[in-house]
């Protein structure tokens, strides 16, 4: 499942400066070996400059909006397995979903971090007119997970078939006995019965177990007492 974290800059003195400091951080955070980077900022329209980000901070701050710091991180095992997801596209789709949910336009700026950690993620600063509720964030996580997995399937068309095959294999595994706590196969408890033949050919004849005579190698039948046996072929060939 994708990870989406969120916290906001508390309103008060210096909130715009805090938001601008966050823009500088997501753009200039040092890399793995403390090397300097200047990462490109982007939003729904495309690549943007730092001054454009500062501009929407000043404009939205004057309207009393909350500055939210969001972090998007696809699952590195099930979603961003090969580190090939289009992170800008995912971010734009996620923010579009959030705008539809809140029914408002959300100015934002984001930057991809893939140089100081093995788990790629995007930092976003967004200006939102009110505080997000817990259920809204949970819904955003589910929706983001869905679009991450949809893009994974687009990159690997055979993945959906493999998932279906794995699910089918699970249906063939032994089930767990709830009563005894032991694993049993799906055919547990079934006994293989020996073929039965009718002696004499009459409608009231009883069924007997059959075998082969070790001496003459003719098929034989046993009665219910197990005390007598006879060769069926000799019975059939016996003259009246």
Backbone bond lengths (Angstrom), bond angles and torsions (degrees), N, CA, C in turn:
res aa  C-N    CA-C-N  psi(-1)  N-CA   C-N-CA  omega(-1)  CA-C   N-CA-C  phi
1 X - - - 1.456 - - 1.527 109.78 -
2 X 1.317 116.13 139.27 1.462 120.89 178.29 1.528 110.33 -67.16
3 X 1.326 114.70 151.17 1.459 120.79 178.59 1.523 108.58 -106.01
4 X 1.315 116.30 128.85 1.465 122.14 174.88 1.520 107.38 -129.85
5 X 1.304 116.53 112.48 1.460 121.88 178.55 1.523 109.56 -105.84
6 X 1.316 116.43 150.86 1.461 120.20 -178.04 1.519 110.83 -149.15
7 X 1.321 116.64 136.60 1.461 123.11 167.77 1.523 106.84 -150.55
8 X 1.304 116.64 161.36 1.462 118.38 -173.96 1.529 110.56 -125.87
9 X 1.315 113.65 157.83 1.456 120.95 176.57 1.524 107.65 -80.64
10 X 1.300 116.20 122.99 1.464 119.49 -179.09 1.526 110.86 -65.59
11 X 1.312 113.45 140.37 1.462 118.53 -179.69 1.526 110.61 -69.46
12 X 1.300 113.71 148.19 1.458 118.65 -178.66 1.520 110.03 146.00
13 X 1.272 114.53 -166.70 1.460 120.10 -177.11 1.524 110.46 -68.57
14 X 1.302 116.57 129.37 1.456 121.87 176.95 1.514 114.93 85.12
15 X 1.329 119.19 10.33 1.460 119.97 -178.74 1.530 112.12 -65.32
16 X 1.327 117.47 -35.98 1.466 119.77 178.51 1.520 110.66 -67.60
17 X 1.333 116.96 -38.78 1.460 119.77 178.88 1.526 110.77 -66.32
18 X 1.330 116.06 -35.53 1.472 120.08 176.91 1.526 110.41 -65.20
19 X 1.332 116.06 -40.73 1.464 120.11 178.72 1.523 111.05 -65.82
20 X 1.315 117.33 -40.49 1.465 120.40 178.54 1.533 111.04 -67.22
21 X 1.336 116.63 -36.05 1.465 120.18 176.65 1.527 110.42 -63.66
22 X 1.328 116.34 -34.20 1.462 119.93 177.26 1.525 110.99 -66.87
23 X 1.327 116.97 -37.58 1.468 120.67 176.59 1.529 109.90 -61.79
24 X 1.317 116.63 -43.76 1.471 119.48 179.36 1.531 110.81 -63.99
25 X 1.322 116.19 -38.03 1.469 119.98 -179.30 1.524 111.23 -64.33
26 X 1.347 116.82 -51.21 1.463 118.73 -175.87 1.520 111.39 -67.32
27 X 1.333 117.01 -22.16 1.458 119.59 179.59 1.524 112.00 -88.92
28 X 1.328 118.62 -30.95 1.458 120.65 -171.29 1.526 114.20 -120.67
29 X 1.314 119.43 14.60 1.463 119.68 -179.71 1.525 109.31 -57.73
30 X 1.341 119.16 134.58 1.466 121.76 179.83 1.524 111.91 -61.69
31 X 1.318 115.97 153.97 1.454 120.96 -179.74 1.518 112.03 -79.77
32 X 1.357 114.82 -167.46 1.462 120.69 -176.86 1.525 112.40 -57.67
33 X 1.335 117.10 -41.02 1.470 122.42 -178.98 1.517 112.05 -100.69
34 X 1.339 116.20 27.47 1.457 123.29 177.61 1.536 113.07 66.02
35 X 1.328 115.96 15.61 1.464 118.59 176.93 1.522 109.65 -73.11
36 X 1.320 116.64 154.28 1.461 121.87 -176.95 1.519 110.63 -83.90
37 X 1.326 114.74 140.67 1.453 122.09 177.86 1.521 108.98 -134.42
38 X 1.324 114.89 150.41 1.463 121.11 168.39 1.518 105.99 -128.18
39 X 1.319 115.56 97.41 1.460 120.70 -175.29 1.528 110.32 -82.76
40 X 1.313 117.36 148.02 1.471 119.35 177.72 1.527 111.27 -72.53
41 X 1.316 116.00 140.78 1.458 121.99 173.04 1.523 109.05 -91.14
42 X 1.312 117.34 149.68 1.468 120.49 178.22 1.521 109.26 -145.88
43 X 1.333 114.26 161.03 1.462 121.65 174.29 1.516 108.49 -145.42
44 X 1.323 118.37 -160.50 1.468 120.66 -178.32 1.519 113.08 -63.57
45 X 1.329 116.52 -29.76 1.463 120.56 -176.81 1.524 113.04 -83.23
46 X 1.328 117.50 -20.05 1.456 120.39 -177.32 1.522 111.09 137.47
47 X 1.336 116.02 -152.34 1.458 121.21 179.01 1.531 109.44 -73.03
48 X 1.327 116.22 140.27 1.461 120.69 -179.27 1.528 109.51 -133.59
49 X 1.319 116.24 158.33 1.459 121.27 178.03 1.516 111.70 -92.56
50 X 1.321 115.83 167.57 1.459 120.44 -178.78 1.518 111.84 -64.81
51 X 1.331 116.91 -36.78 1.457 119.67 -179.11 1.526 111.60 -66.62
52 X 1.338 116.81 -31.43 1.467 119.74 175.22 1.523 109.93 -65.78
53 X 1.323 116.12 -38.64 1.459 119.76 177.52 1.528 110.41 -65.14
54 X 1.325 116.75 -43.20 1.459 120.24 177.75 1.529 110.99 -60.96
55 X 1.324 115.60 -35.80 1.455 119.59 -177.81 1.528 111.35 -65.60
56 X 1.343 117.63 -45.42 1.467 117.76 -178.95 1.531 110.58 -70.83
57 X 1.328 117.56 -25.77 1.465 119.74 175.59 1.525 110.34 -65.52
58 X 1.326 116.54 -44.99 1.465 119.80 179.22 1.524 111.29 -65.21
59 X 1.327 116.60 -43.43 1.457 120.43 -178.10 1.525 111.96 -66.20
60 X 1.321 116.68 -47.01 1.465 119.93 -176.98 1.527 111.18 -75.27
61 X 1.331 116.34 -29.00 1.457 118.74 177.02 1.512 111.78 -64.61
62 X 1.320 116.27 -35.87 1.466 119.62 178.62 1.526 112.21 -68.81
63 X 1.332 117.01 -17.46 1.468 121.39 178.71 1.527 111.59 -91.50
64 X 1.313 116.05 -2.25 1.466 119.35 179.08 1.511 114.46 80.93
65 X 1.334 117.58 23.27 1.459 120.21 -179.69 1.533 111.12 -78.02
66 X 1.351 114.70 157.31 1.459 121.07 175.80 1.531 108.98 -87.99
67 X 1.312 116.69 137.36 1.463 120.99 176.21 1.530 108.06 -97.58
68 X 1.328 114.50 109.52 1.458 121.03 -178.53 1.529 110.61 -97.26
69 X 1.339 114.43 135.64 1.458 120.78 173.47 1.528 107.14 -102.09
70 X 1.328 115.62 111.06 1.462 122.31 -178.29 1.522 109.78 -108.08
71 X 1.327 114.50 151.82 1.464 120.27 177.21 1.521 108.71 -136.15
72 X 1.323 116.31 122.13 1.464 122.66 178.63 1.520 109.39 -107.84
73 X 1.341 116.04 126.53 1.463 120.68 -179.87 1.525 109.33 -141.72
74 X 1.353 118.67 105.99 1.471 120.54 176.87 1.524 111.09 -65.44
75 X 1.314 115.73 154.86 1.466 121.41 177.51 1.529 109.16 -62.63
76 X 1.351 119.11 121.29 1.472 120.63 -176.92 1.527 113.63 -71.28
77 X 1.339 118.25 -13.00 1.458 121.46 -178.28 1.527 111.51 -96.63
78 X 1.336 117.13 -46.85 1.458 120.40 -174.07 1.527 113.85 -101.39
79 X 1.328 118.63 -16.12 1.463 120.24 -173.43 1.531 112.55 -120.85
80 X 1.320 117.04 -55.90 1.470 120.00 -179.91 1.528 110.01 -102.10
81 X 1.328 116.14 46.38 1.460 122.48 -174.01 1.521 112.61 -55.35
82 X 1.318 117.39 -43.20 1.468 121.92 -176.30 1.522 112.39 -105.34
83 X 1.310 116.44 14.88 1.473 122.03 -179.72 1.531 110.86 52.25
84 X 1.325 115.79 41.88 1.454 120.39 -176.67 1.525 113.51 -123.23
85 X 1.332 118.05 5.76 1.465 119.24 176.06 1.522 109.98 -66.30
86 X 1.324 115.73 145.70 1.464 121.49 176.48 1.526 107.76 -80.15
87 X 1.328 115.74 96.27 1.458 120.52 -172.22 1.522 112.62 -68.36
88 X 1.329 117.25 -34.73 1.471 118.38 177.90 1.524 110.34 -66.05
89 X 1.317 116.72 -41.25 1.465 120.08 178.75 1.528 110.80 -63.65
90 X 1.324 117.03 -43.34 1.464 120.94 178.49 1.522 111.06 -61.01
91 X 1.345 115.84 -42.52 1.465 119.77 -179.30 1.519 111.30 -63.68
92 X 1.317 116.20 -43.67 1.468 120.01 179.38 1.521 110.80 -63.39
93 X 1.337 117.14 -40.99 1.463 119.97 178.70 1.527 110.71 -64.90
94 X 1.321 116.80 -41.16 1.462 120.01 179.44 1.524 111.17 -63.14
95 X 1.333 117.17 -44.87 1.456 119.96 -178.95 1.528 111.42 -68.30
96 X 1.325 116.78 -32.24 1.467 120.00 176.05 1.527 110.37 -65.31
97 X 1.344 116.32 -41.38 1.467 120.06 176.54 1.523 110.95 -61.24
98 X 1.333 116.28 -40.80 1.461 119.86 -179.67 1.530 110.91 -66.33
99 X 1.335 117.22 -39.47 1.466 120.66 177.40 1.528 111.03 -62.39
100 X 1.339 116.93 -41.22 1.462 119.91 179.25 1.524 111.01 -66.26
101 X 1.324 116.57 -37.63 1.451 119.55 -179.42 1.525 111.21 -67.49
102 X 1.339 115.95 -40.97 1.466 120.31 -178.71 1.527 112.91 -88.78
103 X 1.332 116.64 -8.03 1.466 123.40 178.30 1.529 111.54 56.06
104 X 1.325 114.71 49.02 1.463 120.33 178.27 1.525 109.46 -158.63
105 X 1.323 115.97 158.94 1.461 121.03 175.19 1.532 109.11 -81.16
106 X 1.320 116.44 136.82 1.465 121.22 -177.66 1.530 109.04 -120.65
107 X 1.325 118.83 109.17 1.462 120.04 172.93 1.532 108.99 -70.18
108 X 1.345 116.97 136.81 1.454 119.96 -178.71 1.525 110.47 -155.66
109 X 1.327 114.39 164.42 1.462 121.55 175.63 1.523 107.10 -142.57
110 X 1.328 116.38 139.35 1.460 120.74 -178.02 1.515 111.92 -135.36
111 X 1.338 115.56 162.17 1.470 121.58 177.73 1.526 108.00 -147.00
112 X 1.331 115.91 138.27 1.466 122.14 179.91 1.519 110.19 -85.32
113 X 1.328 115.71 133.26 1.464 122.29 174.36 1.533 108.16 -114.33
114 X 1.308 116.05 108.23 1.463 120.50 178.17 1.523 111.98 -136.07
115 X 1.331 116.53 16.73 1.461 120.26 -173.36 1.525 113.73 -114.89
116 X 1.322 118.66 -14.56 1.461 119.54 -177.76 1.529 112.15 -116.45
117 X 1.339 117.55 5.06 1.460 121.79 179.33 1.520 109.08 -154.43
118 X 1.328 116.37 156.67 1.466 120.74 177.85 1.523 111.76 -77.92
119 X 1.326 117.23 -17.60 1.470 121.31 179.83 1.527 108.41 -99.47
120 X 1.300 115.77 108.74 1.465 119.52 -177.77 1.530 110.23 -70.68
121 X 1.322 115.64 145.34 1.457 120.83 -179.83 1.524 109.84 -156.15
122 X 1.320 115.20 163.57 1.464 122.07 179.52 1.520 108.56 -123.05
123 X 1.338 115.68 130.70 1.463 121.61 173.53 1.533 108.12 -96.81
124 X 1.323 115.52 136.63 1.467 121.39 -175.80 1.527 108.88 -132.72
125 X 1.307 115.73 137.65 1.463 121.46 169.62 1.517 106.87 -113.21
126 X 1.317 117.23 120.67 1.470 121.77 -175.93 1.518 110.35 -127.29
127 X 1.338 115.88 142.14 1.462 122.30 177.66 1.529 108.53 -99.89
128 X 1.333 117.36 110.49 1.462 122.96 -174.72 1.523 109.15 -117.59
129 X 1.318 115.83 140.99 1.468 120.33 -171.97 1.525 113.51 -73.17
130 X 1.337 118.09 -15.10 1.464 120.74 178.42 1.522 109.24 -151.68
131 X 1.314 114.42 171.83 1.451 119.17 179.58 1.529 110.97 -75.38
132 X 1.323 115.96 144.00 1.459 121.13 178.29 1.523 109.82 -79.69
133 X 1.331 115.25 140.43 1.452 121.16 175.35 1.531 109.65 -87.13
134 X 1.299 115.82 158.65 1.465 120.80 -177.60 1.529 111.87 -58.40
135 X 1.333 116.64 -44.82 1.461 119.58 -178.09 1.530 111.46 -65.65
136 X 1.336 116.88 -29.49 1.458 119.81 177.81 1.529 110.95 -69.33
137 X 1.309 116.63 -38.66 1.461 120.16 177.38 1.523 110.57 -68.79
138 X 1.332 117.12 -39.65 1.462 120.41 177.76 1.524 111.08 -63.32
139 X 1.334 116.73 -39.73 1.460 120.28 177.29 1.518 110.85 -65.75
140 X 1.331 116.97 -37.76 1.464 121.07 178.66 1.519 110.79 -65.13
141 X 1.315 118.12 -36.94 1.461 121.70 177.74 1.523 110.24 -64.24
142 X 1.329 117.36 -44.26 1.466 120.51 179.43 1.527 110.97 -63.54
143 X 1.328 116.75 -44.20 1.458 120.37 -178.93 1.526 110.70 -65.51
144 X 1.334 117.31 -39.90 1.459 120.96 179.84 1.518 110.65 -66.87
145 X 1.328 117.01 -38.99 1.465 120.52 176.37 1.523 110.39 -60.21
146 X 1.325 116.49 -40.54 1.471 120.81 -179.89 1.529 111.51 -63.13
147 X 1.328 117.53 -45.95 1.469 119.11 -177.67 1.525 110.97 -71.17
148 X 1.327 118.09 -28.87 1.470 120.71 175.40 1.527 110.24 -65.53
149 X 1.325 116.61 -44.46 1.465 120.27 -178.08 1.518 111.58 -73.03
150 X 1.329 117.16 -31.12 1.462 119.60 175.38 1.529 110.37 -63.82
151 X 1.339 117.01 -42.42 1.460 119.67 178.55 1.527 110.59 -67.68
152 X 1.338 117.67 -34.58 1.468 120.78 176.94 1.521 110.15 -61.79
153 X 1.338 117.08 -42.23 1.468 120.77 179.41 1.518 111.30 -67.98
154 X 1.330 117.91 -32.40 1.463 120.64 176.68 1.534 110.70 -66.73
155 X 1.322 116.57 -36.61 1.461 120.67 179.33 1.520 111.62 -76.06
156 X 1.340 117.03 -29.89 1.457 122.42 179.56 1.525 108.79 -128.28
157 X 1.335 117.56 86.38 1.473 120.21 -176.22 1.522 113.39 -58.92
158 X 1.337 118.36 -29.44 1.461 120.77 -178.23 1.510 113.61 -80.74
159 X 1.308 118.48 -3.06 1.457 121.56 -176.24 1.518 111.40 -65.52
160 X 1.338 117.11 -40.70 1.464 120.47 -178.00 1.522 110.33 -64.12
161 X 1.344 116.92 -38.55 1.462 119.78 178.21 1.524 110.86 -67.09
162 X 1.332 116.87 -38.67 1.464 120.71 178.47 1.523 110.51 -64.10
163 X 1.349 117.13 -40.59 1.460 120.26 178.10 1.523 110.57 -63.72
164 X 1.342 117.17 -38.33 1.460 120.68 178.61 1.522 110.05 -66.32
165 X 1.344 117.73 -39.76 1.458 121.19 179.10 1.522 111.46 -64.70
166 X 1.328 116.68 -40.92 1.458 120.19 178.49 1.522 110.89 -64.32
167 X 1.335 115.45 -40.19 1.466 118.93 178.97 1.528 110.66 -65.01
168 X 1.342 117.68 -36.25 1.457 121.66 178.68 1.518 110.85 -66.50
169 X 1.319 116.33 -40.20 1.464 119.79 178.38 1.513 111.93 -61.90
170 X 1.308 117.19 -35.32 1.455 120.00 179.97 1.517 111.55 -64.28
171 X 1.345 116.88 -30.23 1.456 120.09 179.54 1.526 111.76 -70.06
172 X 1.347 117.41 -21.90 1.452 121.82 -177.57 1.521 113.07 -92.00
173 X 1.296 118.49 -2.37 1.453 121.26 -179.01 1.516 110.12 -78.82
174 X 1.347 118.67 153.61 1.467 120.96 178.91 1.514 111.03 -58.44
175 X 1.326 115.08 148.46 1.451 118.61 179.79 1.523 109.81 -92.31
176 X 1.296 117.30 164.11 1.458 122.94 -178.99 1.526 109.30 -96.20
177 X 1.326 116.32 124.39 1.453 120.55 178.23 1.518 109.65 -72.47
178 X 1.331 117.16 122.38 1.451 121.13 -178.46 1.528 111.27 -75.07
179 X 1.345 116.56 -28.15 1.449 120.16 -175.24 1.514 112.23 -81.95
180 X 1.325 116.93 -46.57 1.452 120.48 -173.78 1.523 113.74 -103.68
181 X 1.340 116.79 -11.03 1.455 119.25 178.92 1.509 113.23 70.65
182 X 1.362 117.19 22.68 1.458 120.83 179.09 1.513 109.68 -115.78
183 X 1.323 115.06 152.39 1.458 119.65 179.21 1.515 108.95 -84.23
184 X 1.315 116.02 129.94 1.450 121.51 178.99 1.514 109.82 -125.71
185 X 1.295 116.14 147.99 1.455 119.08 177.07 1.512 108.66 -77.71
186 X 1.318 115.81 166.39 1.461 120.20 -177.79 1.514 112.21 -66.38
187 X 1.372 117.85 -18.99 1.464 121.45 -179.37 1.519 111.23 -104.54
188 X 1.341 117.56 15.35 1.460 120.83 -178.42 1.527 110.08 -63.17
189 X 1.353 115.94 140.67 1.456 120.23 177.40 1.512 114.09 90.42
190 X 1.354 117.83 -13.23 1.458 120.08 178.77 1.520 109.90 -83.78
191 X 1.346 117.95 136.42 1.451 122.39 179.57 1.523 109.25 -111.91
192 X 1.311 114.52 139.68 1.460 119.79 178.39 1.523 109.02 -83.51
193 X 1.297 117.12 119.12 1.462 121.38 -178.07 1.520 110.96 -92.39
194 X 1.360 114.58 144.50 1.455 119.39 177.51 1.522 109.24 -76.79
195 X 1.323 117.48 149.60 1.468 119.72 178.78 1.517 110.75 -64.28
196 X 1.319 116.67 143.25 1.450 122.58 -179.21 1.514 109.92 -110.39
197 X 1.345 115.91 145.14 1.469 120.85 175.94 1.510 108.12 -125.60
198 X 1.325 117.09 159.46 1.452 122.30 179.90 1.510 109.39 -101.74
199 X 1.330 117.42 130.61 1.461 122.11 179.39 1.517 109.61 -90.42
200 X 1.321 117.20 131.19 1.449 121.55 175.06 1.501 113.87 89.88
201 X 1.311 120.11 -22.72 1.455 122.85 175.46 1.495 113.68 80.03
202 X 1.339 121.12 0.39 1.455 122.53 -179.11 1.510 112.22 -79.55
203 X 1.326 115.98 163.26 1.453 120.43 -179.50 1.518 111.46 -69.63
204 X 1.366 116.29 -26.13 1.452 119.36 -178.41 1.509 112.54 -98.16
205 X 1.334 116.90 9.54 1.462 120.62 -178.16 1.504 109.96 -68.33
206 X 1.355 113.73 147.94 1.453 119.15 179.50 1.510 110.91 -90.73
207 X 1.321 116.90 154.29 1.467 121.92 179.23 1.513 109.32 -84.07
208 X 1.343 116.38 134.32 1.453 122.35 179.02 1.514 109.75 -127.70
209 X 1.319 115.39 152.82 1.464 120.30 176.85 1.507 109.68 -75.33
210 X 1.303 119.13 144.34 1.466 123.67 -177.72 1.511 110.68 -107.62
211 X 1.328 115.16 156.46 1.463 122.49 175.02 1.515 107.96 -155.42
212 X 1.337 119.03 -170.71 1.464 123.69 -179.62 1.519 108.97 -121.82
213 X 1.310 116.64 133.74 1.471 121.41 -179.38 1.525 109.25 -66.94
214 X 1.344 117.58 129.67 1.473 119.36 -179.68 1.523 113.46 -70.19
215 X 1.353 118.41 -14.45 1.466 121.40 -177.19 1.524 112.58 -97.98
216 X 1.363 115.28 -52.41 1.460 118.60 -176.74 1.521 113.40 -99.49
217 X 1.350 115.82 -10.29 1.458 122.09 177.85 1.525 113.12 64.53
218 X 1.347 117.46 22.83 1.455 120.93 174.52 1.523 109.13 -91.37
219 X 1.339 116.89 149.46 1.470 118.55 176.18 1.502 110.96 -64.80
220 X 1.309 117.66 139.95 1.454 123.20 -178.14 1.515 110.80 -128.16
221 X 1.315 116.10 166.85 1.455 121.66 178.55 1.516 109.18 -134.03
222 X 1.357 117.46 145.95 1.455 123.24 179.38 1.524 109.01 -109.48
223 X 1.320 115.44 142.24 1.462 117.40 175.43 1.516 109.82 -83.14
224 X 1.330 115.98 179.97 1.457 120.15 -174.09 1.517 112.06 -66.26
225 X 1.349 119.31 -24.81 1.452 121.56 -178.92 1.510 112.06 -84.96
226 X 1.303 116.36 -16.42 1.452 119.48 -179.93 1.516 112.86 73.63
227 X 1.387 118.52 12.90 1.467 120.82 -174.30 1.511 112.34 -95.86
228 X 1.318 120.08 -23.52 1.464 123.51 -176.01 1.522 109.55 -127.56
229 X 1.311 115.69 151.34 1.454 121.08 170.14 1.510 108.09 -147.54
230 X 1.279 117.63 160.21 1.455 122.35 -179.32 1.514 109.55 -153.04
231 X 1.313 117.51 158.56 1.459 123.73 179.75 1.518 108.68 -84.86
232 X 1.331 115.59 121.61 1.459 118.91 -178.13 1.514 111.50 -65.41
233 X 1.298 116.07 -33.41 1.466 117.98 -178.39 1.510 110.48 -66.99
234 X 1.341 117.51 -34.44 1.470 119.31 179.41 1.514 110.09 -70.28
235 X 1.311 117.57 -36.27 1.456 120.79 178.17 1.528 110.57 -62.57
236 X 1.345 115.58 -42.11 1.466 120.58 -177.55 1.528 110.33 -69.51
237 X 1.341 117.23 -32.70 1.457 119.61 -176.04 1.529 113.01 -90.01
238 X 1.361 117.33 -8.77 1.465 120.75 -176.68 1.532 109.83 -66.11
239 X 1.290 116.53 135.01 1.452 120.85 179.99 1.517 110.35 -76.41
240 X 1.283 118.82 147.60 1.474 121.89 178.42 1.531 111.08 -67.95
